[in-house]
């Protein structure tokens, strides 16, 4: 049903025409119309948000790895200093 409604919306049909052609209640067609809109508006926004969150997560993991590497280098330096005779 959703595919049929989406196709008719894409073809420029009005609510009344879709209801008559598919013999569906207006409430069903309205709900599917909202889904059709969501696919293009809110769906795109959710996709951009997910991409942004994934990018932020990658950046945080990279920063964490750099911090760990810096800490290991510091520990090696300190161990070398402590081994030196006084």
N, C-alpha and C positions, 0 to 999 in steps of 0.2 A: 504494500500500500504506500509506504513512504517513497519508494522509487517512483511510483506513478505520480504522486503528488509533486515530488521534486521536479520531475520531467515537465509537468504541466506548468509549474511556476516558472521554470526556466524558459518555457515557450511563451510566457507572457499572459497566461490565463488568469482570470480574476477568480476570487473566492466562489462566487455563485456558479461560474462555469465549471470549476473543479468539482463542487458538490454535486452538480447535476450529472456531469460526465461519469464520475466515479461512484455516484449514488452513496455518498458518505455524509454523515452529519457535519455541519459547519464546525462544531467543536473539534472534531478529529482533524479536519483540514487546517484549522487555526493552529492547533498544537504542532502539526507537522510543518506548517509555515514557520513557526518559531524555531523549530529544529533546523530548518533550512537556513534561516538567518543566523542562528548560532554557529553553524558550520563555517560561515564566512566571516563573522565578526568575533564572537567570543572564542570560537575555536582557534582562530589565528592568534588571538591574544594569549590563550593558554599555551599554545605552541611556543610563542616568543618567550613567555615566562619560563617554561621548562628549559628552553635553550639557554636563557640567561642564568638560571639556577645551576645547570650543568657546567657552564663556563666558570661560574664562581666556585663551584666545588673543585674543578680541575685546578684553578688558581690556588685555592686553599691547600690542596694536597701538595702542589709543587712548593709552596712556601714552607709547608711542614717538612718536606724532604730537605729543603735548603737549611732550615733550622737544625735538623738532626745532623746534617753533614757538618755544619759549623760547630755544633756541640762536640762531635767526635774529634774534630781538628783541635778544638780548645783543650779537650781532655788529653790528647796526645802531647800537645805543647806543654801542658802542666806536668805531665808525667815525665817528660824529658827534662824539664827544669828541676824537678825534685830529685832526679837521679844524679844530677851534677854534684860533684864534690864541693864542699864549702871551704 
